[in-house]
Structures are given as structure tokens and as C-alpha cells.
Amino acid sequence: MAQKSARIFISSPGDVAEERRRAAIVLARLRREFARFFEVSGVLWEYEPMLASGHFQDIIEPPSQTDIVVLIVWSRLGTPLPERYRGGDGRTPVTGTEWEFEDALAANRARGTPDLLVYRKDGEAVARFTSGEELETAAAQWAALQAFWQRHFVGPEGGFRAAFNSFRDLDEFETKLEQHLRDLLRRRLTERGGPARARNGAVIWHQGSPFRGLETYEIEHSPIFFGREQAEKEVTEALARNAAQGLPFLLILGASGGGKSSLARAGVLANLIAPGVVTGVGLWRRCLFRPGGASGDLYDRLARALIRQAAALPELPQAGIGEEALAAQFRAAPAQAGLPIGVGLARASQTQPAPDAGGPRLVLLIDQLEELFTLASVASEERAGFVAVVGALVRSGQVWVLATMRSDFYHRLEEVPELRDLAAGHRQYHLLAPRPAELGEMVRRPAEAAGIGFDIDPQSGLGLDAEIAEAAARDPAALPLLSFALDELYRRDVAAAGREVLTVETYRRLGGLEGAIARRAEEVCDALPPAAAAALPSVLRELVTLREEAGDPAARPASRRAVATSPERTEAVEALIAARLVVTAGGAAGPTLRLAHEALLRHWPRLADLIGNDREFLRARARLQADRARWEAEERSPDLLLPSGKRLAEAVELLASRRADLDGDMVAFVEQSQAREREAATRALRRTRQVAAAMLVLAACAGLFGWYGYRRSLEAERNFATAIEAAESLNDAVSEELGPSTGVRADASLAVLHRAEGIFARLAAASPGSVEVQSSRARMLISFADLDAEVGETAEQLRRAEEAQRIYERLAALDPANAEWQLGLARSSERVADAQEEKGDIAAALAQAGSTLAGLRGFSADHPGNREVQRALAHAETRMGDRLYDKEDIAGARAAYHAGLDLLDSPAAGDPEDSGLQQDIADSHTRIGDTLRADGDLAGSLAEYQAGWEIRQKLAAQQPGNALWQRQLAVSLEKLGDALSDQGDLAAARAHYDRGLAALDRLAEQDPRNLSRQRDLSVGYNKLGDLLQAQGDAAGAVTEYRTASAILDHLVSLDPSNATFRHDFYVSHSSIGDVLSGQGDSAGALASYRAAVAGRGEAAAGADDPVLLSDLFFGHLQIGKTLRALADRQGAIAEYETAERLAQHLESINGPAGVSAEMRDQAAAVRRELEALRLEVKG
């Protein structure tokens, strides 16, 4: 039938701008829906060209000449028109809104058109004024509206004169307007004899399948993009509001496969550029940009997209700005990025003049923004520079930026402060999984647009559309599967078989949603000739990688030239492209290939098996690729070659075993790294020999000086002083050059300290009463105690700390005002308390900490200006908090932590920029976060962890080689993961855990004898296990718990007296038991619970370690429950009785307040269980 137009006039005063925008969005939606039958267009004054010689009403098409008039009012009636415009009764003046309505009303009464739809907002009117005149104007507007309303709709007595529609909010207005307009358009279609299907709402799509399979919906697919109307309008309106506030930027966050790209392209862009949606813009240009997938850096890629895309700014070269020049300008002067865009938009306006109602704008869609962080070739400097370009474009006001990013990368925004600030607050939108009703629209409405229907299942009586939508609703990540399955149904039932219905039979044959991808992919593989089939794994391997942080599979763009290296591989590539399993795109360096969607990684068993079998190779290649990309980005700087250690060893092994799977650049990178490492090893050997010789000379000199002190009385004083100085130098060298922060192996540091111990023994023998010797020896003993703690020598740690404490007690008694000795006493006492706690003697540790704190408080009061004393007091407050926290006195611990933080924040603590002070402040925030988390204050704990992490991140960046700070940063990442997990954001928690675990793994690998680092690693694996268990991945959780327990088995064997190791051992094994119990494996769970209790060690008579007693209580409780499940009543009774005794013992030590609520509840349950079991046995 002939194409007809449907002109819809939107009339309103200026106080309903949001409603006008929503009306324009509705018109855009209906324009797509009725495109085959009507040219639906809106008449909005914002989009009409203005003439300087006349009034705006002169150039607007009269409402009486349109098909439908929509009137929207709230609190105003608008601006009076010139006298030549008169009301229907001849009165003057009239406002534009009055005249438009009465012009349409007169035509309707005369000839039946246009149709009139009237909407009035019921909400309270708001008057904004800054003067009495403005207030009077607002009152006059309200009075004019009331008079108009009484004239046409509601009489003075309340009787209705004409129909109207009221609404309270935007969504109600939209729903009513869309329904009313659709009904009017369908009625017009019926009157004109349109097809029956169309009269029922279907519009035919002529361009093949209305489903996109694994491909993204582009803007041209907007007529078949359904189910996201709510998100479309919310994003469109949010971006428009941001633009009105001066920052036209919006970041869409959502899960992988959640439809972010399609929403942005086919939904938001289509809405945004529709007439009337955004006022003040007369010409839209658009550019689609994705950070990856092309050659060059980010600036090159953006410049190419802007110039080569016909809808963007292809006019730029006409102004003398080519791709290279534009990229160079972005690179050199990111803050001026808006200037060339302004030039391009001016050129665009000349070739495609915009109405005077508004100027030109460019909307830039940055799709998959997370690639800024995943692309190996993008260094942090380039990332920050590119974001600076984007920020400048946004601030120019000429470019509106819409970006999409996976929500599990949200935490990475912190790495680029400008990007974090751009996406702050209302400039981000979280796209949720579609609701069941929206899924139904995604299934049905594209099919209706193509004129096809759905089969009915004869057994259930349900339509196939309902069955598919219901299947998709069960899995929030099912959108890619849904689209692919529907596309396959169309391909088989409609394109191949010529049907007009998608059939249940075909759906069953495909294997439902999850089976469709696998079946289609296997059909392609089965059709390949043998040689091409044999080459397929090598092709697929080129197209996948593993993300370095999380280790999960990801699609990897690859050059076609690098993939199709033989006729057989070329044939396999062509088959995958033809089946739309692989997509190809052009680039400056030639075509690139990419998997059509990452859903293939999970739902194509052949590919998933290949990844699983080749996981280690893919992981190693990904790491090597990232290292090589950084090396290339810095023009092959020798400083960025692989350093000696695991990474280089891994790369050398990869080269030896899989050289054929590495490109030439990777091979060159590894070989050059090998050569540099050999040179460095030679230099290091020379340097080590020199240092060792210097240490030996220093030791010999100190011993010799001590001997001379005996032999040469005339030089004794001078030589003895020199000997002391030498020994002090050695002490300082151990502390500064070999301490925990340096990354030097703990066993190497101990070896040097053993030499120092010999020196001090000779000096002590030379002068038994020397306070200098005693002070230096005590310092050495503290260094020993710290290193003993690192390697798990708890007994030696306690012995040396106590010896240092005794020395400092004697020295402090000699000179109570000596700050050095008082601080030494405090440090040694803290080490004693640490060792006592590690051995499980909590009461002794608490008493020791209290004594230390009391002494420092008194000394601090006498020395208020001494920074070291204030810092030491803050540290003692913090450590007291640790002891109280371990005793489950959460309130007391938090008070102690705050007391320490207050001291650190005071001017008396020293320079706020001091890195050591900043580290202590970060520690305090983290510990306060622990107490808030223990009390269930999730928001508070997250804020404190965030504060600590921000400080530690800056410190670690300043000194990447500082092992202590790197360790603390990793701990902060895990703490953030804990808080996010508590809040239910498991994806973000996983990302934080993985980052923290990777850092701890590196630290542990550097020093395998450092048991503290090994313990940190076990804690990380336990946390990851907890998260996987929360996600329902029982097998994955058990794997992580077993990894942790293997580490802890080793730690306990090395230091059986370490209570912390034994507690962690208990946690790992009991966690395994919990998972196995949940899976119904009672026998396996029982073995794990028994291992947990056996490893923890039974409580000795009178033991008062609350952590030990609590662990044993819950351990015996779980064994009892499991035995009962296995019908072993006598065994269960014995375990419950043991648990009951442990609970009673703990309560007798700590009192009722010292027992957790969970333990009290469980103890009460144990008593009830015992009574029931005893009755069962008697019965």
C-alpha cells in the first residue's frame, strides 16, 4: 500500500520539558513500529527553523493541519502571542498553548480531525522565583491555566466539558500516551485497509532474520530491538540531564552478555538522535569506537573511527585534519581535543545544514570500555592520556559520550582518577538483567516484526515463545544464548524450510537455549575436510586467551594474517565466519578476527575443552603477550625485558616447548630477555661477592677492634668506640638492607644476623658493663625476633624477644628518661606479646600488651613533643586493639584503634607526608574496618577498607620494590573483597581477591622460607574458596580450600606451636567439610571435620585460648551432626558431649559476655540434641 504520513503535534508550555522529551521518545518508538505503514513524525517547536523577522508561531505548522494533537499542561499556560493570534471566541491575548489547542479543536469540530489527546499533571506545582515580580507571574500563569481549564474541560460547578487524562509521574504519562497513540494509529491503519496482522500490532521486517544471533544490534536494527524500553529511556534521559548540567557523559555498567552494547547502539542512539528528544541540537553525528581490535594506539584508533565512519566526521580531511594529524593532536594536547571536533562539526553543518533551532553535536559511543584495562598493549600512561582526551571532549559540550563497561571491571576506574570522576554519581547507569516480561518482548516482538509466529507444544499447550522466555528467565546470563537460539530457529524453520512459524520440533532438536550454540558449531566442524578439521584447534587457540587477573577465558582479537597461515587454517577460518561464529573487521594493519561472542567460551564444549586442556599454555602466553606489549610500547626498552625469576623461566620453557605457537616478536622478546638476564646474573655475582667480602671485613674489624681493646690499653677507648660503631653499622645494614620491606629472603638475613651475634658476643666479653654493647645487642635480638616470626620459629622468636626485653628493662632502670631505651623496651615487649599470642597464650599476650601500653602512656605524657614516642604509643594502642579483637572484645578493639589513629593524625606524630606514618594510618583504617565488619556495619567497613587501600596503593606505587608495602596492598585488596562479598557483589569481590592473591603469590615465590608470606597465601585461597561457595561453585571452592590446606599442612609441620597456623588449618579443613556436607557426601565431610579437629590439637587442661576452644567446639559439633546423619547415635552423643564441655569451659573463663551469640545458640542446640539422642538410644 502507499506510504502515508501521520503528523503528531506536541503542544505544551515550558514547565513540562521532561514530558516533552518522553513524548519524543514514544514517537521514536512508534515511528519504528509503524515504519511500513506510516511515516510517523512529530511537530515540536524546538525542531522548527526560526526566522529573525517573525514570531516562532509563524513558522510552526498549524495544529489543525496535522493528524493528532497532544496537549500537555501542569502549572503554566505559556507566553502570550501577538494580537493577530486570537482565541476561538475572538479574545486576545492568547498564549501559544491556548491558540494551538483551540486551532485543533475548531478543525476537529469542523471535519473530525485532528484527534485530540489532553494530559494534565496532577502533582503539586512548583514556582521558582527570585523576586516579587516573578512570583506574581507564576501566580498569573496558574490563574490563566485554571481559566483555560474551566473554559474547555471542567466547568465552575465541577461538571466535565471534554475528556482529558491525568497523570502523576513520567512513567504513567508515557504508558498512557503510548497506548493512546498506538490505538489511534492502528485505527487509522484499519480505516485505510491495512493488513490484519499489522492492525493487530505487527510490522514486517524485510531484511532477513529479526534476531542477531551472537552479533550486536546496531542502530539500523532499532526496528527489531525490543524489551529494553525502560532502560532506553532512562539512559537517554540521564545523558540529556548530564548534558544540561555541563558534563554529557554516561557509563552503562552491566554483566558480560547483558546487552549493554545493543542497548547503547540500537536503543539509546536511535532515541537520542530522534527529533525532539534533545532540545537545542539540530544535527547529530555519531561515532562508534571500541578500544581494541585495530592497529596503532588508542589515539590512532579513535582518529580512524572519527574520520572513516560516514556518520561521524568524514569532513575533517577537507579541513586539513587527516587521521595522523588528528591522532597526533590527541596525543600531544589531550586538553585541546575538542578543537578539531568543533572544526569537523562546523564542516558538517555546511554540507548538511542544521535547523536554526539548534547546533550540531557528536555522540561518541565507547563500547567495551574495560578493554582499556585488558588490552596488553595499553600502558597506564596511554590509558590516562586517552581518558584525558575523552574528558576534554565531554567538557567541550560538543561531544556527548556514552560508554559501556562490564561491572566486574568497575573497581579499575580507581586506576584512572579522571575516568572515575567522569563516571561518578548520576553519570553511571547499572543495567540489570531483563525482567521476565521484557524477555517475553525480546522473543515475541521481533518475530511479529518479521511476520512470523510460534508453534504450540501439543503436550504442555504452551506457546514456544513462552517456553523460550521462561528458559531465559532462569539464567541472568542467557541473553546471548536466547538471541542465538532464536536466530538458529529462524535460519532452519523460515529461511531453510520456508515456514512462517518457529517450531517446537526444531527447538528440541537444537537442544534448547544452551544446546543451540554447541549444535551449530559442531555442524560446522563436522562439515570440514579432515585437513581443515585438524587445523581447527590451532585456529581456535589464536582466538582465545585468559585474563591475567581472574584467569577466566576471554575472546582474543587476532590478525587474520597470523591465524590463516595455511590453506587448511584458512578453510577453517572461512567456515567459522560463514557460520557467524567468528566475525571479521578491517584495520589499518589488515583484517582482524574475533569470536562472535564470549558465550561460545562457555557453551561450546569443544572450545571449552580446548581451553581447559591448554589452560597453562594460554595463561603463560597471555602473560608473555602483556609483557611484550609493554616492551613494544616503550620502544623495546631494555628495562622492560623479562626480569630474572619465574616469569623469565616460564617464558623460556614456553619457547622450548611451544615455539611454533609464538609469533616472531614474542620469540625475540624472550631471547633478548634471556641474554639480558645472563648479563645481569654475571654483574650480580660480582656485586654479591663484594658485599659478602665487605660484611666479612666489617665482622673481622669489629672482632679485631674488640681484641685490641683488651690488648692495647692506651687505645682501648678509641678502638672500642670504633668497634661499637662497626657493630651498629651492621645492625643498621640488617634493618635497612635486609629487613622485611626489602624483599631479601629471610634465611639470607638470618645468616647475616648470626654473624652479628658472634660480633656482639666478643664485644660483650670485652666489656661486660657497656651500655652501648647491651643496647646494640638488644636491637639485634629484636631484628632476630622479627625474622624468626617470618620463618615460623615461634620458640626462638619468644626467647630472643624476652632476652631483648630483659636488657632494655635493665637499661631503662639505669636511665628512666632515656627515650631510646624506653622505646626499645616497648618494642621488645610487643615482640614478646606477639610470640605469646602465636603460641596461643592469649592471656599472657594481653597482659604484656597492657603493661607496654601503660608504660608508654606515662612516658608519652612526660615527652609530648617526641615524635618517636607518640608514634610508639599509637602503635601500642593499635596492638592492644589486636589483642582485644582476638579476645572478641570488638568495642574495646575499635576504641583502641581509634585512639591510635587519633595519635597518628595529630601534629605530634610528625610529617603527614612521611611514608611510615601513612602506612600506620592505613593499618588503623583497615583494623577499624575489621571491627565494623564484625558488628555488621557493611557500609562503614567498606569505607574504612577503601581509605586504607587508597593510602597503600599510593605507597606501593612509590616503592614497587618494598615487599612489606606490596604485601599490605594485597591485604587491602582482600579486605575490600570481603566487604564487597558481604554486600553481595560477588563479581567485584572475586576481582579484588584475584588481584590480592596474585600479589601474595609473587611475594611468596620470592621467599619460599618466609612462612608469614606462605600463610598470607593460604588465607587468600581460603577467601577465594568462600566466594566460590557463595556463588554455588562447590567443586571450585573445594579446590581452593585444598590448596590452602596443603600450604597449612606444611606450615604446621614446620612450626607446630604456632596457634595461628593451626587455626587456619582448622578453617580450611572444616570449610571442605561444609562443602562436602552440602553436597550430601557425609563420609567425605566427616573425614575433613576430623582432620580439622586433629590438626587443631586438643585443649590442654585449663587452656584459656578462646580461639582454640571455639574452633574445637564447632569442630566437635560438626562431627556430631555428621555422625548423626550417618545414623551413628553413640558417636554423635560423644561428640556433642565434648562440644558441651568446651562451651562450658569457655564460658567459665570469659563469662557469658565472652561467648559469641552463635556459640550460645549452638550450645543450646547441642543440649537439645543430646536429650533427643539419649532418648532415642534408650528407646
Residue, then its C-alpha position, 0 to 999 in steps of 0.5 A: m500500500a502507499q506510504k502515508s504520513a501521520r503528523i503528531f503535534i506536541s503542544s505544551p508550555g515550558d514547565v513540562a520539558e521532561e514530558r516533552r522529551r518522553a513524548a519524543i521518545v514514544l514517537a521514536r518508538l512508534r515511528r519504528e513500529f509503524a515504519r511500513f505503514f506510516e511515516v510517523s513524525g512529530v511537530l515540536w517547536e524546538y525542531e522548527p527553523m526560526l526566522a529573525s523577522g517573525h514570531f516562532q508561531d509563524i513558522i510552526e505548522p498549524p495544529s489543525q493541519t496535522d493528524i493528532v494533537v497532544l496537549i500537555v499542561w501542569s502549572r503554566l499556560g505559556t507566553p502570550l502571542p501577538e494580537r493577530y493570534r486570537g482565541g476561538d471566541g475572538r479574545t486576545p491575548v492568547t498564549g501559544t498553548e491556548w491558540e494551538f489547542e483551540d486551532a485543533l479543536a475548531a478543525n476537529r469540530a469542523r471535519g473530525t480531525p485532528d484527534l485530540l489527546v489532553y494530559r494534565k499533571d496532577g502533582e503539586a506545582v512548583a514556582r521558582f522565583t527570585s523576586g516579587e515580580e516573578l512570583e506574581t507571574a507564576a501566580a498569573q500563569w496558574a490563574a490563566l491555566q485554571a481559566f483555560w481549564q474551566r473554559h474547555f474541560v471542567g466547568p465552575e460547578g465541577g461538571f466535565r466539558a471534554a475528556f482529558n487524562s491525568f497523570r502523576d509521574l513520567d512513567e504513567f504519562e508515557t504508558k498512557l500516551e503510548q497506548h493512546l497513540r498506538d490505538l489511534l494509529r492502528r485505527r487509522l491503519t484499519e480505516r485505510g485497509g491495512p493488513a490484519r496482522a499489522r492492525n493487530g500490532a505487527v510490522i514486517w521486517h524485510q531484511g532477513s532474520p529479526f534476531r542477531g544471533l551472537e552479533t550486536y544490534e546496531i542502530e539500523h536494527s532499532p526496528i527489531f530491538f525490543g524489551r529494553e524500553q525502560a532502560e532506553k529511556e532512562v539512559t537517554e534521559a540521564l545523558a540529556r540531564n548530564a548534558a544540561q548540567g555541563l558534563p554529557f557523559l554516561l557509563i552503562l555498567g552491566a554483566s558480560g552478555g547483558g546487552k549493554s552494547s545493543l542497548a547503547r547502539a540500537g536503543v539509546l542512539a536511535n532515541l537520542i538522535a530522534p527529533g525532539v528528544v534533545t532540545g537545542v541540537g539540530l544535527w547529530r553525528r555519531c561515532l562508534f569506537r571500541p578500544g581494541g581490535a585495530s592497529g596503532d594506539l588508542y589515539d590512532r584508533l579513535a582518529r580512524a573511527l572519527i574520520r572513516q565512519a560516514a556518520a561521524l566526521p568524514e569532513l575533517p580531511q577537507a579541513g586539513i585534519g587527516e587521521e595522523a594529524l588528528a591522532a597526533q593532536f590527541r596525543a600531544a594536547p589531550a586538553q585541546a581535543g575538542l578543537p578539531i571536533g568543533v572544526g569537523l562539526a562546523r564542516a558538517s553543518q555546511t554540507q548538511p545544514a542544521p535547523d536554526a533551532g539548534g547546533p550540531r553535536l557528536v555522540l561518541l559511543i565507547d563500547q567495551l570500555e574495560e578493554l582499556f584495562t585488558l588490552a596488553s598493549v595499553a600502558s597506564e600512561e596511554r590509558a590516562g592520556f586517552v581518558a584525558v582526551v575523552g574528558a576534554l571532549v565531554r567538557s567541550g559540550q560538543v561531544w556527548v559520550l556514552a560508554t559501556m563497561r562490564s561491572d566486574f571491571y568497575h573497581r579499575l576506574e580507581e586506576v584512572p582518577e579522571l575516568r572515575d570522576l567522569a563516571a561518578g554519581h548520576r553519570q553511571y547507569h547499572l543495567l540489570a538483567p531483563r525482567p521476565a516480561e521484557l524477555g517475553e518482548m525480546v522473543r515475541r516482538p521481533a518475530e511479529a516484526a518479521g511476520i512470523g509466529f510460534d508453534i504450540d507444544p501439543q503436550s504442555g499447550l504452551g506457546l514456544d515463545a513462552e517456553i523460550a522466555e521462561a528458559a531465559a528467565r532462569d539464567p541472568a546470563a542467557l541473553p546471548l544464548l536466547s538471541f542465538a537460539l532464536d536466530e538458529l530457529y529462524r535460519r532452519d524453520v523460515a529461511a531453510a524450510g520456508r515456514e512462517v512459524l518457529t517450531v517446537e520440533t526444531y527447538r528440541r532438536l537444537g537442544g534448547l537455549e544452551g544446546a543451540i550454540a554447541r549444535r551449530a558449531e559442531e555442524v560446522c566442524d563436522a562439515l570440514p575436510p579432515a585437513a581443515a578439521a585438524a587445523l581447527p584447534s590451532v585456529l581456535r587457540e589464536l582466538v582465545t586467551l585468559r585474563e591475567e587477573a581472574g584467569d577466566p577465558a576471554a575472546r582474543p582479537a587476532s590478525r587474520r594474517a597470523v591465524a590463516t597461515s595455511p590453506e587448511r587454517t584458512e578453510a577453517v577460518e572461512a567456515l567459522i565466519a560463514a557460520r557467524l561464529v567468528v566475525t571479521a573487521g578491517g584495520a589499518a594493519g589488515p583484517t582482524l578476527r574475533l569470536a562472535h561472542e564470549a558465550l561460545l567460551r562457555h557453551w561450546p564444549r569443544l572450545a571449552d575443552l580446548i581451553g581447559n586442556d591448554r589452560e597453562f599454555l594460554r595463561a603463560r602466553a597471555r602473560l608473555q603477550a602483556d609483557r611484550a606489549r609493554w616492551e613494544a610500547e616503550e620502544r623495546s626498552p631494555d628495562l622492560l625485558l623479562p626480569s630474572g625469576k619465574r616469569l623469565a623461566e616460564a617464558v623460556e620453557l614456553l619457547a622450548s616447548r611451544r615455539a611454533d605457537l609464538d609469533g616472531d616478536m614474542v620469540a625475540f622478546v624472550e631471547q633478548s630477555q634471556a641474554r639480558e638476564r645472563e648479563a645481569a646474573t654475571r654483574a650480580l655475582r660480582r656485586t654479591r661477592q663484594v658485599a659478602a667480602a665487605m660484611l666479612v671485613l666489617a665482622a673481622c674489624a669489629g672482632l679485631f677492634g674488640w681484641y685490641g681493646y683488651r690488648r692495647s690499653l692506651e687505645a682501648e677507648r678509641n678502638f672500642a668506640t670504633a668497634i661499637e660503631a662497626a657493630e651498629s653499622l651492621n645492625d643498621a645494614v640488617s634493618e635497612e638492607l635486609g629487613p622485611s620491606t626489602g624483599v631479601r629472603a629471610d634465611a639470607s638475613l638470618a645468616v647475616l644476623h648470626r654473624a652479628e651475634g658472634i660480633f656482639a658476643r666478643l664485644a660483650a666479653a670485652s666489656p661486660g658493663s657497656v651500655e652501648v654493647q647491651s643496647s646494640r645487642a638488644r636491637m639485634l635480638i629484636s631484628f632476630a625476633d622479627l625474622d624468626a616470626e617470618v620463618g615460623e620459629t615461634a620458640e626462638q622468636l619468644r626467647r630472643a624477644e624476652e632476652a631483648q626485653r630483659i636488657y632494655e628493662r635493665l637499661a631503662a632502670l639505669d636511665p628512666a628518661n632515656a627515650e631510646w631505651q624506653l622505646g626499645l623496651a616497648r618494642s621488645s615487649e610487643r615482640v614478646a606479646d606477639a610470640q605469646e599470642e602465636k603460641g596461643d597464650i592469649a592471656a599472657a599476650l594481653a597482659q604484656a600488651g597492657s603493661t607496654l601500653a601503660g608504660l608508654r602512656g606515662f612516658s608519652a605524657d612526660h615527652p609530648g613533643n617526641r615524635e618517636v614516642q607518640r608514634a610508639l604509643a599509637h602503635a601500642e594502642t593499635r596492638m592492644g586493639d589486636r589483642l582485644y579483637d582476638k579476645e572478641d572484645i570488638a568495642g574495646a578493639r575499635a576504641a583502641y584503634h581509634a585512639g591510635l589513629d587519633l595519635l597518628d593524625s595529630p601534629a605530634a606524630g610528625d610529617p603527614e607526608d612521611s611514608g611510615l606514618q601513612q602506612d600506620i594510618a592505613d593499618s588503623h583504617t583497615r583494623i577499624g574496618d575489621t571491627l565494623r565488619a564484625d558488628g555488621d556495619l557493611a557500609g562503614s567497613l567498606a569505607e574504612y577498607q577503601a581509605g586504607w587501600e587508597i593510602r597503600q596503593k599510593l605507597a606501593a606505587q612509590q616503592p614497587g620494590n618494598a615487599l612489606w608495602q606490596r604485601q599490605l596492598a594485597v591485604s587491602l585488596e582482600k579486605l575490600g573483597d570481603a566487604l564487597s562479598d558481604q554486600g553481595d557483589l560477588a563479581a567485584a569481590r572475586a576481582h579484588y581477591d584475584r588481584g590480592l592473591a596474585a600479589l601474595d603469590r609473587l611475594a611468596e615465590q620470592d621467599p619460599r622460607n618466609l612462612s608469614r608470606q606462605r600463610d598470607l597465601s593460604v588465607g587468600y585461597n581460603k577467601l577465594g574458596d568462600l566466594l566460590q561457595a557463595q556463588g554455588d561453585a562447590a567443586g571450585a571452592v573445594t579446590e581452593y580450600r585444598t590448596a590452602s590446606a596443603i600450604l597449612d599442612h606444611l606450615v604446621s609441620l614446620d612450626p607446630s606451636n604456632a596457634t595461628f597456623r593451626h587455626d587456619f588449618y582448622v578453617s580450611h579443613s572444616s570449610i571442605g567439610d561444609v562443602l562436602s556436607g552440602q553436597g550430601d557426601s557425609a563420609g567425605a565431610l566427616a573425614s575433613y571435620r576430623a582432620a580439622v579437629a586433629g590438626r587443631g590439637e586438643a585443649a590442654a587442661g585449663a587452656d584459656d585460648p578462646v580461639l582454640l576452644s571455639d574452633l574445637f567446639f564447632g569442630h566437635l559439633q560438626i562431627g556430631k551432626t555428621l555422625r548423626a546423619l550417618a545414623d551413628r547415635q553413640g558417636a554423635i552423643a560423644e561428640y556433642e558431649t565434648a562440644e558441651r564441655l568446651a562451651q562450658h569451659l569457655e564460658s567459665i573463663n570469659g563469662p557469658a559476655g565472652v561467648s559469641a551469640e552463635m556459640r550460645d545458640q549452638a550450645a543450646a542446640v547441642r543440649r537439645e540434641l543430646e536429650a533427643l539422642r539419649l532418648e532415642v538410644k534408650g528407646 
